[in-house]
Amino acid sequence: MSGRERRPSTSAPLSDLQGPVGPAFSRPKHKRTFTGFGPQEIKSVEASIPEPAREAWSKYTPKPFSTVEEFQRDTIRHVETTLARSLYNCDDFATYAGTALAFRDRLVMDWNKTQQNQTFSDPKRVYYLSLEFLMGRALDNAMLNVGQKEVARDGLSSLGFRVEDVISQEHDAALGNGGLGRLAACFLDSMASLNYPAWGYGLRYRYGIFKQEIVDGYQVEVPDYWLDFNPWEFARHDVTVDIQFFGWVRKYQDDDGKTVNVWEGGETVQAVAFDVPIPGYGTSTTNNLRLWGSKAASGEFDFQKFNSGDYESSVADQQRAETISAVLYPNDNLDRGKELRLKQQYFWCAASLHDIVRRFKKTKRAWKEFPTQVAIQLNDTHPTLAIPELQRILVDQEGLEWDEAWELVSKTFGYSNHTVLPEALEKWSVPLMQHLLPRHLQIIYDINLGFLQYVERTFPKERDLLGRVSIIEESNPKMVRMAYLAIIGSHKVNGVAELHSDLIKTTIFKDFVKIYGPDKFTNVTNGITPRRWLHQANPRLSELIASKLGGYDFLKDLTMLHKLEGFLDDKDFRKEFQEIKYANKVRLAKHIKDTTGVSVNPSSLFDVQVKRMHEYKRQQLNIFGVIHRYLAIKKMTPEEKKKLVPRVSIFGGKAAPGYWMAKTVIHLICEVGRVVNSDPDVGDLLKVIFVEDYNVSKAEIICPASDISEHISTAGTEASGTSNMKFVINGGLIIGTCDGANIEITREIGEENIFLFGNIAEDVEELRHAHLYGNYQVDPALASVFDAIRSGMFGDAGSFSALVNGIVDHGDYYLVSDDFASYCKTQELIDEAYAKQDEWITKCVTSVARMGFFSSDRCIDEYAEMIWNVEPLAPK
């Protein structure tokens, strides 16, 4: 470290006032502290403010707009003064910017009041740590949550703009990739809507995960420049934290004979806070999402190096620091990528913990109250380093005894597990951690020692158990098992669907259930926010439901949807429901035409699979099924073709940059689409579409337009899934396996309203074993599909050989062949059901009516009660 002075972590003291304050005396100057003030300090500041200042402040405090004229005044003011545009060069983008800034002003007023209210009341707060927050667009959400969309629509219309065009100017916030990040976003919405005092903590990725382009049928990754104009974030340049990497640990005994560990040397990177307001629906509570950006602690530019002609290295420190928050999930196929990922995780955990501890210290409470004031939720294993980091802060910096500190740590954290796939349970090599985080590795070893001693005392005869549950895996090199550390350091561990929670207790974590007892493990089935996924994505359906239920209260209490079953025989309701679905399909068909050039018929059955590309999600099973259908159509007579239900198969999703097999599946989908969509024998009977760069905004167009959606993971691999919920609440049906939340959706909506197929989780291991050691035959219909691929029907057969061989020769780990016949048969049942439109609509309406359980509001209430022990704080 250079001789630069570190900022103190506690707030700077208020100027100590002696003697009188009044007109003859100047007002005390309080230094702005990046920590803000505690409740006691605010009262003394308030008492010192002179009356004229107080009057002026209350007179000129901005008021939120509520009429069309006030909205137009705020928007035009921002276009003119913030953007320096005028009436003559105000286009859609400038109008978006002005509108967004007008709504941002509104949110900021509520945001300030919310934070003040939380500071004064000093309740227990929730801190939600997630490496992803897939927020989508903010303007439409803000309009709906503050109840001013119609005001904006009318105001923009009289200025000559359509609200839809203005909203579409916004970039999606590129802070996530899949369901994990979207769940975090839904949870933030619910926590604000239910008035829970909560903060989200994440990383501010400069280039997102990547923008996906399809070039010649292949995925190409390019940067996502989503931050070019982002009115929704506030840079807090005064809220910075120095984060240390590398170095060594010096150990010595102080004057009292106590052992002290000091982490020294290495390099320092600075974390800078960026805050995003998160509005609740139908409440003025506006919570905070704090994202950390990285910059060089030494400043952005080295003048000495520059002046001596070393131009490249004058900015090298800054470039190295900025890579930490450049990209979500840097490709970790290389060692440097692994180091960068671990750096990212520590950087974000350390900055967030520093912030949380600082906020707690401001209240002047005793350390023993820490778990009664702070609940930290780990969204999957990525933030697990927060556990040793909090222990380090309490022991090394705050001087607590080890056992006392560990008790506080283990009462503070909750851990949500999102996967049963062993490869997704993070492990870091001991040499890497020793190099990057030497003090944390020591702490992890000490945590592990204490834990293993406890296990040995409790189960003295079971020596094998110690190796199985140790945080350190005795492999070569040794590895740190992050999921085990998360379990040991948390007071509650939850799965995210009933099957998933049962599976983690009986498979990957069964030894821990034995050690801790079943009470430590619980289930909170995932949910989605109806505000975005029904009200915002499908406004006409939301309006139709509101007209039948007497208002929009169902958006805060989704269980009210059950009343829709009373309208199953209402002809007008059914007709309108059907018209809304058709209009949504027309909208998607237009998007497909605009982006791919392919025309699809909205009367066809829209069959959709949009999600992360991964072998366990089995997009390959779907595209093999499409090829099977294509081959069948080619053999049909004209009479048979007339009876067939036309179908559009729609795919979308990103493959991780280093995941070659998932990229091969995308390539196959694109090649099949190229052949099928231009085949005159097939015409409108089958179309295959790949939607490029799938994101939240595209999901908002796709979900309301689906007739059937595919959730076809190998049983026992999908923790929950939340897109299944989004499709059903928008009146689409599911084809799926008995996996994740599909099981609970089936229980709620009834088996007659979902198309289930395939093997169940209990049989998967047996089948895999039989593939490797038994007499394994590929399904004959699937073998014909493979023959077609090998014949070069869809371009170079060599491109797809690994995909085919994985199933034919290498054990078919994801059981594509075992489930293929069942899958194709179920697709035929779907064709038959769709042909009977009257029965189909009954299924769709019944499904929507029974989806009340799957609200993220219900999830947050369950977390608050079972895990966090927090209460809502009503806005003042």
Steps between C-alpha positions, in 0.01 A plus 500: 500500500617848426499752781147609409286538805210255533163649575365412844212254487292674766323825434696817566386666822263792480666830571494522880293807561569707808293806594198654331378470143293779346484785250828655616683172484578319176325169451721202590652345188453127511743313290327275252586148603452219256342302779206730568383549859349273760156573654646680806730719293219603266300636793789722613557621142131577464501709818782717361331598172387867500129573446541690164688204351230263621225718347675535166562128489138405564378767255719385211520125562405344165154343480425187296299559180150358487334671200573491128611866507742444790643194327552698178661786694755264662572310177548812285718661769731197494512490118587871491738529797641154580541389137535847342256402223208704373159463341668470158735212570300301754479145366377175660826456689504854643137455600588171671783675687276789609220265607739269686655795684154635593407160646841467662438830681179352638673184614783695664252692719351171622845344523633774728195475727528120513868508597435771763210301641718186518783693668269654762316174575823296496325167431665170408601522135539236229805506275457289187834402343472384141758490223216560253206740497316464170298819532374554144378847410426744780275769349188293433537334840533842672193635315286205610631481856433868573165478318573771241513314169176651369618851595823433305308350206274808470785744560724341237215464254429874501875559449475279189653175634372146571581370846595158353761656267645701786523197732671293229795745490633365829782245516441198722722520808757231418563381854406134473452202274234256613240408758730566796530868408136540405392345831717755683328780305152363581601476866613864508164602352313298762709623794424861403133429426460332841691782679787285627816702581740339255804569285628301204876477441650407165767584244468769234606313186626748243432265206235270644540129437522576124269595216425194289514527122427209267745503209467221239310294755763534773485694828745791508557697822538879481502755785163626621541879529198538725651778712531755217205685649364373829284752689410244768832486683661748735879492518605534864860608446526575873404141594816305430661195658861389458513128422822306552631204299812280520762585765580298814387463862720621786431337836610643835395524864387835641579636848215297652634177355221479241588363155443758228493432124571786260444464125771706330642580158345407169295739291200716575203564273232753577128415500270790410128485580225557242146510638181405316156580648260202519138620522228293664155462342220698660726629780748785532767261633799518266789273593859507380707278275869581550732389221878515528727618220878453515777752447869524580568613857799702376276705271429459132821636362870489591653834401859396572481202265325705234760778513782251465341375177354177643150578371352150512591427860381846612146361485583134570392510866163643405445246222592210729263631769215557255505140375359394837162656425518476119311178424264260677650148528831550315588183310673283761632228270842663556680551831500877455124487456464301824708758686290784359176329604623445855619861507154617390329303772728621778496860375119512514465312831768710675358833381146398599606370843696818569186699422275281716738507799546876468124553502466281809782680687327832437214390729747466794353160592696222668644232269278232653203676336645458150283197401188669644562802269647338192381210282723414204364264235745323267338447160677174403867429576654804324497725811629233742825694556287744702513243783881495556509873420258586782699274733820684395343842565373398845820325613781690325353850487248522783694285747226248589592154628480226235207306653298814573554623142412160349173488694401840356602396147307174503184668632512773231515306174235305312593296190274431200622208293398507133646184356551129554747475214836413662695702239303813591596478869798730499845384605819705501849354507692549823813633318287765322338608824834498682638731231203738475347496851760364745320613818167357385654162434632495859155593630334229289745241637422614855122488435544152356710382796235613751226336294683167455578486873128543569415223251759267652364558852143441384569197276819348647474170313443646150845585370387505132254778579782749571642476148156524343396820681833681522504843335839402358481226237812282512552492125799607291513796529294532818172689449283722719135385477306826513157343543618319816639824638164667426312228691734506800495880520121546466217446746254395225546330162213497255424337169274675250234236421371204698666234286826694501496548878437128546777412254765715669411339834519146361794539258765775498449621860367190674800478735429854621138411573633221718741737679270800550158332497224574247395834656792688347371412151180642361322575172381826346350428158591777257249753367476787254376857536155539342566872455758439226398160368126563469422871540797634304556216250133436425302819579184390317477174694568689825220743410260214416572332835456832684163555328378164636655527849396861562843665483873434507526372860599159362842648413571521875312179589532256213285236670197710393545354150302193609181703449560484123375140502154648549523643146590174323155486336484873426503517117610865484784438745624196305477689170700793637756264659548333160526834318768623743708185441467545123601869518808403706592242236466763226735725697759220532459407131579864411811491722612176330445648153689820591798318652535180294311574178290183544120533476305281742126451515349612835229232466768231536575341834788698653735255673765684703821408682692806620758466778875464552649253255613197700503126436294431814222731373495280189450741211658212305199276579271774367689555173526121442121493546465779242713303251284192570188708417665640186587152372140388571354798307726422202342153478136616533241502224321833427193361684702422813661844489159668507423335836828607661510787748752759367777574749766763562790375715665797670836477680705762681784514751871558539772237528791578733801608288703192596213247477566339165218243509233762575632707207472192277130468595443865396675429170279195437180700576607772255591248228171311540317835477691588182390174333143475632399864454587495130351157417193543272373149596455620856376858456327628813469154658832546681727796565813502719612830650800590716446834679836677521626652827216377723445734798226623736341739248476223241357266764227759560398463133548122481329378821156649425510352147574135576247220459736238635834550675769237551647429845655166417812467720621154596304414816687603813721765335292822492481647851176686436469698180298821500433549129247213530301726738524801264356304208208350693394828663480642145262225388744256339528130580811295583662191357741389768669233703429425867771739610542820700190711544317315220392256770344770718345673198338166412367468854349850486353504148411131465658219295246549222639849431868413453675260263748293702731238352823314563677316777486611863791609718507174701585298186769721351800337671385149401457605137844663490651188646325284239634724220857437610479133606181361347364442151434858389308564177422846361127554439426403134321830418796693642739280297322617181548861609872431546514338153352818352760714681783268392378510138579873489135606475576790737845598375837355597432182698840528669384812686246292692692174547587572866136575579381174343788289636438625854166322479592198287846409634560688823222395733233764419542660844189717466276209385394656169446159340311358800246784492476549122207269423301632795578858390383445140183323615420790735551749214237304302261530795562877497407516129175316572418723797578823311266398217212509751527874569205512738653247740842660455373840620339335804840349587674839455252701709493237775881504513517880534236488775702248704841673485451713813757301699790593270540864598840627617306688771417164658869400479617819670245462780627143554865612507411786736324267741707180486850625425551875545271580791425850364185712510360736235553870570205705377592825323442816702 
